[in-house]
């Protein structure tokens, strides 16, 4: 509307102060009372040059440009609008974070012994993590520092908390959580063992038996003599394993896992969650890497493994008495490392945060070119990458430090709802042999790949056990019936501008348009006193004058081109006119050509 009004004013200024060709006077006069925009005047001025009207022409051109540009502001602004994530804080009165020890869920499942060893993880949910390295080099609450000295690989105290969100979308959009969750002490120490009475037998599959002890004491080692006060802390093992019989496209050790039995005096590390004087020893395991003697290639030569070449002790009695059978006995090169764990869970209030921008939760993929699982993204999330990535790069949460000590502890840790939702997933370990063909292929890939490519068995076992705890947690999360208030900040998808460039351009055009309108009004008030815009009769009446009286009455039924032809015949086609005041009457008067 303001563009049409400005066009009327500019037409009035042009007629009063400029020099309009006679054959264009009617059109320009009518534009003063009726027009659809400045482009009408611009087109007329571009086809029939109006002398002495450079300023008006410039203003008309600018007004046309800004008016047309403003018609597309919505489209232009929407071009830089998209879906973005905004953090939104929410307080929740009831967040279910565990099972009530006296509730029906826990009671009904108390005797259940779920095994997740055959389960393929369909997701690797983000967790919150506190590590000793993240806060300094001194213990704050009895935590243990990482250690990679000769003969030991120690992850140090690593607390991982699983977040009580059963819906993937809830967890994936979360950037802060303040409330109850289940935290797990995931410390693992692997050491070079001292082995005795070791025998290899292939009678019922490949098995190795013997006794294992440690050569070097890790931090936090506890030893508990038996009732007789024995100081023999050797642990028994009877382990099934698989072997590497050929070179595979994707080289990966044939790792086997075996739980150690401590029937008499016991030793192990403990969790920092244990109250002083009530420490419960964690489980100990052997990791085994075996190959046939003729295919020995890339065994780990680091100082946390012991290598032994063993001859098969199995004798087949077929009644032949053939001594050649003794010469055909198989030999096996086997590596051993002894790992102690502190896996223990506790329900506690936590503060978990992560940046607004983070990578998505990883999934495991099958690589057809190597016929193996690609676990690189999973490996990074679990903190077992070739290089140590930050929690931001891993897509997990930073867990704020607090005291990890249990204020109260059940006499038996197995009667604990924290274990019910997490470390119960480890109970099936040791019940059966654990090697390639006996474990879920995706789970096995996590254990074997990390052990092979990081040269750190403690990281491999920590990652594998974390996976089992996560499987247990998110399998049983639907059973949670214990709730507490919590607060969280989540990213909500909204439509919003993705930048300011387009907005600045549009704002600039709008400001220019406004300045043009004000300038036109100012000039009109000073120079357009003989015109009253939007008055049709005045526009028609002012066309009468000495230059039109001789022919205007004959133009009632002809077109503009005919009138233009008449004027040419009369020698008036180059006549310039303007509106002027003659004897108190406003009419067209002839104007000399002025540039």
C-alpha positions in Angstrom: 0.0 0.0 0.0 2.8 2.4 0.9 4.5 1.5 -2.4 1.4 2.5 -4.4 1.1 5.8 -2.4 4.8 6.6 -3.0 4.3 5.9 -6.7 1.5 8.4 -6.9 3.7 11.0 -5.1 6.6 10.3 -7.5 4.2 10.7 -10.5 3.0 14.0 -9.1 6.6 15.2 -8.6 7.5 14.1 -12.1 4.5 16.0 -13.7 5.1 19.1 -11.6 8.9 19.4 -11.7 9.9 17.2 -14.7 9.3 17.2 -18.4 6.9 14.5 -19.6 6.4 13.7 -23.3 2.9 14.9 -24.3 1.8 11.4 -25.4 2.7 10.0 -21.9 1.0 12.7 -19.9 -2.3 10.9 -19.5 -0.7 7.7 -18.2 1.5 9.5 -15.7 -1.5 11.7 -14.6 -3.6 8.6 -14.0 -0.8 6.9 -12.1 -1.3 9.7 -9.5 -4.7 8.3 -8.6 -4.4 4.7 -9.4 -1.5 2.3 -9.7 -0.4 -1.2 -8.6 3.2 -0.3 -7.8 6.3 1.7 -8.8 7.1 -0.7 -11.7 4.3 0.9 -13.8 6.0 4.3 -13.6 9.4 2.7 -14.1 8.3 0.9 -17.3 6.8 4.2 -18.6 9.9 6.1 -17.8 12.2 3.5 -19.4 10.3 3.5 -22.7 9.6 7.2 -22.9 12.5 9.2 -21.4 11.4 11.9 -19.1 13.8 14.8 -19.2 14.8 16.5 -16.0 13.7 13.5 -13.9 16.9 11.7 -13.1 16.2 11.9 -9.3 12.6 10.7 -9.8 13.8 7.8 -12.0 16.4 6.8 -9.5 13.9 6.8 -6.7 11.4 4.8 -8.8 14.0 2.2 -9.6 15.1 1.8 -6.0 11.5 1.7 -4.8 10.7 -1.0 -7.4 13.7 -3.0 -6.3 12.8 -2.8 -2.5 9.1 -3.4 -3.1 9.7 -6.5 -5.2 12.3 -7.8 -2.8 10.0 -7.4 0.2 7.4 -9.6 -1.5 9.8 -12.5 -1.1 10.9 -11.9 2.4 9.0 -14.9 3.8 10.4 -17.3 1.3 13.9 -15.9 1.8 13.7 -16.0 5.5 12.4 -19.6 5.4 15.4 -20.6 3.3 17.6 -20.3 6.4 15.1 -21.9 8.8 15.6 -25.5 9.7 15.3 -28.1 12.5 17.5 -27.3 15.4 17.9 -28.6 19.0 17.3 -26.4 22.0 18.0 -27.5 25.6 14.9 -27.7 27.7 15.0 -28.3 31.5 12.4 -30.6 33.0 11.8 -31.8 36.6 10.3 -35.2 37.0 8.6 -36.2 40.2 9.1 -40.0 39.7 12.0 -41.5 37.9 12.2 -45.3 38.2 15.8 -46.2 38.8 15.8 -49.7 40.4 13.9 -52.6 41.9 12.5 -52.4 45.4 14.1 -55.2 47.4 10.7 -56.0 48.9 8.7 -55.4 45.7 7.2 -58.0 43.4 9.7 -57.4 40.6 12.8 -58.3 42.7 11.2 -61.1 44.5 9.9 -62.8 41.3 13.3 -62.5 39.7 15.5 -63.2 42.7 16.1 -66.8 41.8 16.5 -66.2 38.1 20.0 -66.6 36.7 19.8 -64.8 33.3 22.6 -65.4 30.9 23.3 -62.7 28.4 26.3 -64.5 26.8 24.3 -65.4 23.7 22.6 -62.0 23.3 23.5 -59.8 20.4 23.7 -56.2 21.7 21.3 -54.2 19.4 22.4 -50.9 21.0 25.3 -49.6 23.0 23.6 -47.0 25.3 25.6 -43.9 26.4 26.6 -44.0 30.1 28.2 -41.5 32.5 31.8 -42.0 33.4 34.2 -40.8 36.1 37.9 -41.7 35.7 40.8 -41.1 38.0 42.7 -39.3 35.3 39.9 -36.8 34.8 40.4 -35.1 38.1 44.1 -35.3 38.9 46.8 -37.6 40.1 45.8 -37.9 43.8 43.1 -40.1 45.3 40.1 -38.2 46.5 38.1 -41.0 48.1 40.3 -44.1 48.0 40.3 -44.4 44.2 43.2 -46.1 42.4 45.2 -44.5 39.6 45.8 -46.2 36.3 49.0 -48.2 36.1 51.1 -49.5 33.2 54.3 -50.5 35.0 56.2 -53.7 34.2 54.0 -56.7 34.4 50.7 -54.8 35.2 48.0 -53.2 33.2 45.6 -51.4 35.6 42.6 -49.3 34.3 42.5 -47.5 37.6 39.2 -46.7 39.2 36.5 -46.1 36.5 33.0 -45.5 37.7 30.3 -45.9 35.0 26.7 -45.1 35.7 23.8 -46.4 33.6 21.0 -43.9 33.1 17.4 -44.9 33.9 15.9 -44.2 30.5 14.3 -47.2 28.7 13.3 -45.2 25.6 16.3 -44.7 23.3 15.0 -41.3 22.1 14.9 -40.0 25.7 18.5 -41.0 26.4 19.8 -39.9 23.0 18.4 -36.4 23.5 19.7 -36.1 27.1 22.5 -33.7 27.9 22.1 -33.5 31.7 20.7 -35.8 34.3 20.5 -35.1 38.1 19.0 -38.0 40.1 19.4 -41.6 41.0 21.1 -44.1 38.8 23.1 -47.3 39.1 26.9 -46.8 39.2 29.4 -49.6 38.7 33.0 -49.7 39.7 34.6 -51.2 36.5 38.3 -51.4 37.6 40.2 -54.2 36.0 43.9 -55.2 36.6 45.7 -57.7 34.4 49.1 -59.1 35.4 51.7 -61.5 34.3 50.8 -64.7 36.2 53.0 -67.3 37.8 51.7 -70.7 36.5 52.4 -74.2 37.9 51.2 -77.7 37.1 50.0 -76.7 33.7 48.7 -79.4 31.4 47.2 -79.4 27.9 44.7 -82.1 26.9 42.6 -82.5 23.8 40.6 -85.5 24.9 37.3 -83.6 25.2 38.1 -80.5 23.2 41.1 -78.3 23.9 41.5 -77.8 27.6 44.3 -76.5 29.8 44.5 -76.9 33.6 46.8 -75.8 36.3 47.4 -73.3 39.1 47.9 -69.5 38.8 49.2 -66.9 41.2 50.5 -63.3 40.8 54.1 -62.2 40.5 53.5 -58.6 41.4 50.9 -57.1 43.7 48.6 -54.5 42.3 47.3 -51.5 44.3 44.5 -52.4 46.6 45.3 -56.2 46.7 43.7 -57.9 49.6 44.4 -61.4 50.8 42.2 -63.5 53.1 43.8 -66.6 54.6 41.5 -69.6 55.1 40.5 -70.9 58.5 43.7 -72.8 58.9 45.7 -69.6 58.1 47.1 -70.9 54.9 49.1 -68.5 52.8 48.8 -70.5 49.6 46.8 -68.1 47.4 47.2 -70.1 44.1 44.0 -70.2 42.1 42.9 -73.3 40.1 41.9 -73.2 36.5 40.3 -75.7 34.1 39.7 -73.8 30.8 38.4 -74.7 27.4 39.8 -72.7 24.5 39.8 -72.5 20.8 42.9 -72.1 18.6 44.0 -70.1 15.6 44.6 -72.8 12.9 45.0 -70.5 9.8 45.6 -66.9 9.0 42.3 -65.0 8.8 41.7 -61.9 6.6 41.0 -60.0 9.8 43.6 -61.0 12.3 42.1 -61.4 15.7 43.4 -63.5 18.5 41.4 -66.6 19.5 40.9 -65.3 23.0 39.3 -67.4 25.7 38.0 -66.3 29.1 38.1 -68.5 32.2 37.1 -67.9 35.8 39.7 -68.8 38.4 38.6 -70.9 41.4 39.7 -69.9 44.9 38.7 -72.7 47.2 41.0 -72.0 50.1 42.8 -68.8 50.9 41.6 -66.0 48.7 43.1 -62.9 47.1 41.8 -60.1 44.8 41.1 -56.4 44.4 38.1 -54.7 45.9 35.8 -51.9 44.9 36.2 -48.3 46.2 32.5 -48.5 47.0 33.2 -50.9 49.9 33.2 -49.5 53.4 36.6 -49.9 55.1 36.9 -53.2 56.9 34.0 -54.8 54.9 35.8 -55.2 51.5 34.5 -57.9 49.3 37.0 -59.4 46.9 36.2 -59.3 43.2 36.4 -62.2 40.8 39.6 -63.2 39.0 40.0 -64.6 35.5 42.5 -66.0 33.0 42.6 -64.6 29.5 44.0 -67.2 27.1 45.4 -66.7 23.6 46.3 -70.0 21.8 47.6 -71.0 18.4 49.0 -74.2 16.9 52.8 -74.2 17.0 53.1 -74.2 13.2 50.9 -71.0 12.9 52.4 -68.9 15.6 52.5 -65.3 14.3 51.5 -62.3 16.2 51.6 -63.3 19.8 51.7 -60.5 22.4 55.3 -60.0 23.5 54.4 -57.5 26.3 55.2 -58.2 29.9 51.6 -59.0 31.1 51.5 -62.3 29.2 53.2 -65.6 29.9 53.8 -67.8 26.8 54.1 -71.6 27.2 54.4 -74.3 24.5 52.6 -77.4 25.8 52.4 -80.9 24.4 49.1 -82.7 24.4 48.9 -85.0 27.4 46.0 -87.0 25.9 46.8 -90.6 25.0 44.5 -92.5 22.7 44.4 -96.2 23.6 43.3 -97.9 20.4 44.9 -101.2 21.3 47.5 -101.0 18.6 50.4 -100.1 20.8 51.8 -98.1 18.0 54.6 -95.9 19.2 54.2 -93.5 16.3 51.1 -92.1 17.9 53.3 -90.6 20.6 55.3 -88.8 18.0 52.1 -87.3 16.5 51.0 -85.6 19.6 49.9 -82.0 19.1 51.8 -79.0 20.5 50.1 -75.7 21.4 51.6 -72.3 22.1 49.4 -70.6 24.8 49.6 -67.2 26.3 48.1 -66.4 29.7 47.3 -63.2 31.6 45.6 -63.0 35.0 43.0 -60.4 35.5 41.4 -59.2 38.7 38.1 -57.2 38.7 36.3 -54.9 41.1 32.9 -54.9 39.4 30.4 -53.8 42.0 27.2 -51.7 41.6 25.5 -49.1 43.8 22.3 -47.1 43.4 23.2 -43.4 44.1 22.4 -39.9 43.2 24.6 -38.7 40.3 25.2 -35.6 38.2 25.8 -36.5 34.6 26.5 -33.9 31.9 27.7 -33.7 28.3 27.9 -31.0 25.6 25.1 -30.1 23.3 27.0 -31.6 20.4 28.0 -35.3 20.6 28.2 -38.3 18.4 25.3 -40.8 18.3 25.2 -44.0 20.2 27.2 -46.6 18.2 25.9 -49.9 16.7 27.9 -52.9 15.6 28.2 -53.6 11.9 29.1 -56.7 9.9 32.0 -56.1 7.4 31.5 -58.4 4.5 35.0 -57.8 3.1 36.6 -59.2 6.3 33.8 -61.5 7.4 33.9 -59.9 10.8 32.2 -57.4 13.0 33.3 -53.8 12.8 33.4 -52.6 16.3 35.5 -49.4 16.0 32.7 -47.0 17.1 31.8 -49.3 20.0 35.5 -49.6 21.0 35.7 -45.8 21.1 32.6 -45.4 23.2 33.9 -48.0 25.7 37.1 -46.1 26.1 39.3 -48.8 24.5 40.4 -47.0 21.4 43.9 -47.0 20.1 44.2 -43.4 21.5 42.3 -42.1 24.5 39.4 -40.1 23.3 37.6 -37.6 25.5 34.1 -38.3 26.8 32.8 -35.8 24.3 34.3 -37.7 21.4 33.0 -40.9 22.8 29.4 -39.5 23.1 29.1 -40.4 26.8 28.4 -38.2 29.9 30.9 -36.8 32.4 30.0 -38.2 35.8 30.6 -35.7 38.6 32.9 -36.9 41.5 31.4 -37.7 44.8 32.1 -40.2 47.6 31.6 -43.7 46.2 31.5 -45.4 49.5 28.3 -47.2 50.4 26.6 -45.7 53.4 25.0 -49.1 54.1 25.8 -52.5 52.7 23.9 -55.7 52.6 25.6 -58.6 54.4 25.4 -60.5 51.1 26.0 -58.4 48.0 24.0 -60.8 45.9 20.9 -59.7 47.9 21.2 -56.2 46.5 19.0 -54.5 43.9 22.0 -52.7 42.4 23.5 -56.1 41.4 20.0 -57.1 40.2 20.1 -54.5 37.5 23.8 -54.7 36.4 26.4 -57.1 37.7 23.9 -60.0 37.7 24.8 -60.0 34.0 28.3 -61.4 35.0 27.0 -64.3 37.0 26.9 -66.7 34.0 30.7 -66.2 33.4 32.5 -69.3 34.3 29.5 -71.6 34.2 30.5 -72.8 30.7 33.6 -72.5 28.5 33.9 -69.0 26.9 35.6 -68.8 23.5 34.7 -68.0 19.9 32.2 -70.7 19.2 30.6 -70.6 22.6 29.9 -66.9 22.9 27.7 -64.5 20.9 29.8 -63.5 17.9 29.2 -59.7 18.4 30.1 -59.9 22.1 33.2 -62.0 21.3 34.4 -59.5 18.8 34.4 -56.7 21.4 36.6 -58.9 23.8 38.9 -60.3 21.1 39.3 -57.2 18.9 40.2 -54.9 21.8 42.6 -57.5 23.3 44.3 -57.9 20.0 44.6 -54.3 18.9 45.2 -52.4 22.1 47.8 -54.7 23.7 45.9 -54.0 27.0 43.8 -57.0 28.2 42.4 -54.9 31.1 40.7 -52.6 28.7 39.3 -55.6 26.7 37.8 -57.2 29.8 36.5 -53.9 31.2 34.7 -53.2 27.8 33.3 -56.7 27.6 32.0 -56.7 31.2 30.5 -53.2 30.7 28.6 -54.6 27.7 27.2 -57.4 29.8 26.1 -55.1 32.6 24.4 -52.8 30.1 22.6 -55.8 28.6 21.3 -56.7 32.0 20.4 -53.1 32.9 18.3 -52.4 29.9 16.7 -55.8 29.9 15.5 -55.4 33.4 14.7 -51.6 33.3 11.0 -52.4 32.6 10.9 -54.1 36.0 12.0 -51.1 38.0 9.5 -50.1 40.7 11.6 -47.8 42.9 11.3 -44.1 42.1 12.7 -40.8 43.2 12.6 -37.2 41.9 15.0 -36.1 39.2 15.8 -33.2 36.9 17.2 -33.3 33.4 18.0 -31.2 30.4 17.1 -32.6 27.0 17.5 -31.4 23.5 14.1 -30.6 21.9 13.8 -30.4 18.1 12.4 -27.0 17.1 12.1 -24.9 13.9 14.4 -21.9 14.2 16.7 -19.8 12.1 20.0 -21.5 11.4 21.9 -18.3 10.7 21.6 -14.5 10.6 22.8 -13.7 7.1 19.4 -13.7 5.4 17.8 -11.9 8.3 20.4 -9.1 8.1 19.9 -8.8 4.3 16.1 -8.7 4.7 16.3 -6.1 7.5 18.6 -4.0 5.4 16.2 -4.0 2.4 13.3 -3.2 4.8 15.2 -0.2 6.3 16.2 1.0 2.8 12.5 0.8 1.7 11.4 2.8 4.8 14.0 5.5 4.1 12.8 5.7 0.5 9.2 6.1 1.6 10.2 8.9 4.0 12.3 10.6 1.4 9.5 10.5 -1.2 7.1 11.9 1.3 9.5 14.7 2.2 10.1 15.7 -1.5 6.4 15.5 -2.3 5.5 17.8 0.6 8.0 20.3 -0.7 7.5 20.0 -4.5 4.1 18.4 -5.2 1.7 21.1 -4.0 -0.2 21.2 -7.3 -1.3 17.5 -7.0 -3.6 15.7 -4.8 -2.9 12.0 -5.1 -5.7 9.4 -5.4 -8.1 12.0 -6.8 -9.3 10.8 -10.2 -11.2 13.9 -11.4 -8.4 16.2 -10.6 -6.0 13.9 -12.5 -8.3 14.1 -15.6 -9.1 17.8 -15.3 -5.4 18.8 -15.2 -4.9 17.1 -18.6 -6.8 20.0 -20.2 -4.8 22.9 -21.5 -3.6 24.7 -24.6 -1.5 21.7 -25.7 -4.5 19.3 -25.7 -7.5 21.4 -26.6 -7.1 20.9 -30.4 -7.3 17.1 -30.4 -8.3 15.7 -27.0 -12.1 15.5 -27.9 -11.3 13.3 -30.9 -9.5 10.7 -28.7 -12.7 9.3 -27.1 -12.6 6.1 -29.2 -9.0 5.6 -30.2 -6.0 3.8 -28.7 -2.8 5.4 -27.4 -0.8 4.5 -30.5 -3.3 6.4 -32.6 -3.0 9.4 -30.4 0.8 9.2 -30.6 0.5 9.0 -34.4 -1.7 12.1 -34.4 0.8 14.0 -32.4 3.6 13.1 -34.8 1.6 14.3 -37.7 1.0 17.6 -35.9 4.8 17.9 -35.1 4.0 17.5 -31.4 5.6 14.1 -30.7 8.6 15.6 -29.0 6.6 18.2 -27.1 7.3 18.1 -23.3 4.7 19.1 -20.8 4.2 19.5 -17.1 1.5 20.5 -14.7 1.5 24.2 -14.0 -0.6 26.9 -12.4 -2.0 29.3 -15.1 -4.3 32.0 -14.0 -5.3 30.0 -10.9 -6.0 26.9 -12.8 -3.8 23.8 -12.8 -3.3 22.4 -16.3 -0.8 21.0 -18.7 1.7 23.5 -20.1 4.5 23.1 -22.5 7.9 22.8 -21.1 11.3 23.4 -22.6 13.6 20.4 -22.8 15.8 20.3 -19.7 18.2 17.6 -18.9 
